[in-house]
Structure formats: C-alpha cells, structure tokens
Amino acid sequence: MKHIPLALIIFRCVAAFMIFGMSYAYREAAVPLILVLMYLGLISDILDGIIARKYQIATATLRRLDSQADMIFWVSIGIATWFIYPNLILDHITEVRILLCLEVFCYVVSLLKFKRESASHAFLSKLWGLTLLAVFTSMLGFQYAGTVFYISLIIGYIAHIDRLLITLLLPQWTHDVPSSYHAYLIRKGISFKRNPYLN
C-alpha cells in the first residue's frame, strides 16, 4: 500500500501530459477522454492523501510532489480548454491572468521564505479544486463558462490569499496546513487536532 500514493501522483502527471497532447492534436474530438481523465485525476488526488495519511507515509517529499502534480494537472486542463475552445478563455483572460499571477506570487513568496514551494493542501484549495472540476466540465462539456466560472474564480482568489497568509504566518516550512488560522496556531505553538481525511 505504501507505493500507491506515489503511483497515483505519477498517474496524475501522465494524465496531464496526455490531456495536453490530445487537446493539441485532436481538439474537440478529445473532449470525452479529457473529461474522463480529469475526473480520474481528481479522484487520484483525493485518494493519494487519504492513503498516505492512513499508512503514515505522508512525507514532506511526497506532499510536495502531490502539490506539483496538482499544479501541472490543472494547468494542462486549462491549456487544453484554450486549445479546444479559445474564446472561452479569451473572454475571461483578465481574470485568468490575475489568478495565474496570484499562483506565481504564492510560489515566489514561499521560495523566498523557505527555499521550497508551498504544500499546504489547505481546505480552501481543496474546495477550489472541486469548483475547477465543475468549471472545466461546463466549459469542455457544454462550451459554457457562466456563473460557475465566477464562483470558482472568487474561491480561487480567496484560496490563494489563504495560501499566501499560511506562508507568511508559518515560522518554518510545514506541509498539510488546513488554513491560515491553523498556520497562526502553529506560529503560536498551539496544538490542534487534524482530520486524517481532510488535512
């Protein structure tokens, strides 16, 4: 069982490159398979953390790999959407650019402070991942962004601010921090109970 989390992370990376390649080569014809891979990728993301924590193998290295795989996975789906339905992205390009800038800023701040990228796996980031699933299902499956896009966008902005606060509040690099409030507790040396299925 100890090798399953890493296998799931690798699967997500492979799926990301498959999504990128298929969207570039086959455009709209690749949409059904891309959607299947997207859902399987999200399931793998949920399971790898649960299994790693259950069997106490959630090492810093594994959690960092998980974070990088998540980023590669969702970026590949975003690029795939741009390849297939460019207007859906271009119609919201300003908002997307702001989101990408926030992502880069979070990475830069963490690298400057801790010399490594963040791997907080916070509650809001998990929630944002679920809304991304809904957004890309709508965009790829129905060629529609609409309200779900803006809901995801707002949650994405808030999740990135939370990630930034986590980085700023932590006295030293730590993975699996549920929220900026929990980062504050860690800073103050106050213990708290972690949920093995959500943290």
N, C-alpha and C positions, 0 to 999 in steps of 0.2 A: 504493500500500500504506500510505502514511503516514496516511491517513484512516480505515483500518479499525479500529484500536483505539478511536478516539473513537466510531465508528459502533456498535461492539459495546457500549460503555458506555451509549450512548443507548438501544440496544435493551433492555438490562437494566432501565433506568429505565422505559421504556414497558411492558415486560413486568410490572414491579412494579405499575404503576397498573392494568393490565389484570387482573392477579390479584386486586387489591383490589376492583375494580369487579365482576368476575364472581362472586366469592365472596359479595359483599353482595347482588347481585341474584338470583343463581341457586342459591346454596348448593350442595348436594350434586351437582346436575346439572353444575356447573362443574368438578368434580374432575378428570376426564380431561384437559381442556385445561390446567388449572393445573399438573398434573404434567408435561405436555409442556413448558410454558413454564419450569418450574423446571429441568428438565434442560437445555434450551437455554440458560437463563440461566447455569448453572454452566459449560457449555461455552464460552460467550462470555467468561466471567470468566477461564478458563484461557487462551484464545487471545489476548485483548487484551494481556495482559502479555508473552506469548511474542513476539508480533509486534512490540510496541513496543520490546522489548529487542533483538530481532534487527535491526531497522532503526534502532536508536539514536535513538528518538523518545520514550523513556520519561522525559518531563519531569516535574518536580515537580507541575505543574498537572494533567497527565494522570493521574498516580498518585493525587493527591488526589481527583480526580473518580471514579477507579476505586473508591477506598475508600468514598466516599459512596454510589456506586451499589450496592455490595455491601450496605451497611447498609440502604438503602431496600428493596432486593430481598428480603433475608431477613426483615426486619420485616414486609413486605407478606405474605409467605407465612405467617408466624406469626399475623398478624391474620386472614388467610383461614382458617387452621385453626380459630381461635377462632370465627369466624362460622359455619363449617360443622359443626364438632364441638366445641362449647364445653366439654363435660365433659372432653375430653382435655387441655385447657389448665387448666381449673379444678382438676382432680385433682392438678396439679403446680404450682399457682400460686405457692407459696412459693419453689420452686426457680427458676421463671421470673423472679420479681421480683428475686431475688438476682443472676441473670445480667444482667438489664436494669440494675440498679444498678451492677454492675461495668462495663458498657458506658458508662454515663453518666460514671462516675468516671474512666475512661480518657480520655474526651473532655475532661473538665474539667481534669484534670491537664495534658494536652497543650496545651490552650488557655491555661492559666495560665502554663506554662513557655515555650511557643514562639509563642503568639498564633495558632496554627493547629492543626487536628486532626491526629492521627497518621495516617501512611500507611505503616506498616512492612511490611505484607504478609509477615509472619513465617511460618515453617514451620508452627508450631502453629496459627496462624489458618487456614492453608490446610487443614490436617488437620481442624480443626473444621468448616470449610465442607463437607468430604466427609461428615462424620458428620451434619451438618444435612440433607444430601440424603437420607441413609438414614432419619433420624428422620421427616422430613415425608413421605417415600414410605410409611413404615409407618403414620403417623397418618392421612394423607389417603387412601391406597390401601387400607389394611386396618383402619382405625379402631382402631389399637393403638399404644401407646407402648412399654411394657415395657423390657427390658434395654437396647435400643439407645438409648432416651431417656436413661438414666442414664450410659451410656458417653459419649454426646455431651455431656451436662451436665458431667461431670468434665473432659473435654477442653476444653470451653468455659471453665470456671473457670481451668484451668491456662493456656490461651491468653491470657486476659485479664490474668492475673498477669504473664505474659511480656511482653505489650504494655506494661503499666504499668512494668515494670523497664526496658524499652527506652527509654521516655520519660524515666525518671529518670536513666538512665546516659548518654544521648546528650548531648554538650556543646553541640550545636546541632541544629536540626531536620534530619532526613535521611529520605528515603524508601527503601523496599526494604531493610530491615534484617532479615536472616534470623532472628535470635534475640536474647535479652538477652545471651548470651555474645558475639555479634558486636558488639552495642552497647558492651560492655565493651572489646572490642578497638579499636573506633573511638575510644572515650574515651582509651585509652592510646596511640593513634597507631600501632597495629599493623595492618599491611595483611593482607588475606586475599583468597583467590580466590572470586569469585562464580560460581555456576552460572547461565548465561543462561536456563535453562529452569525454574529453581526459585526464584530470588530475586525 
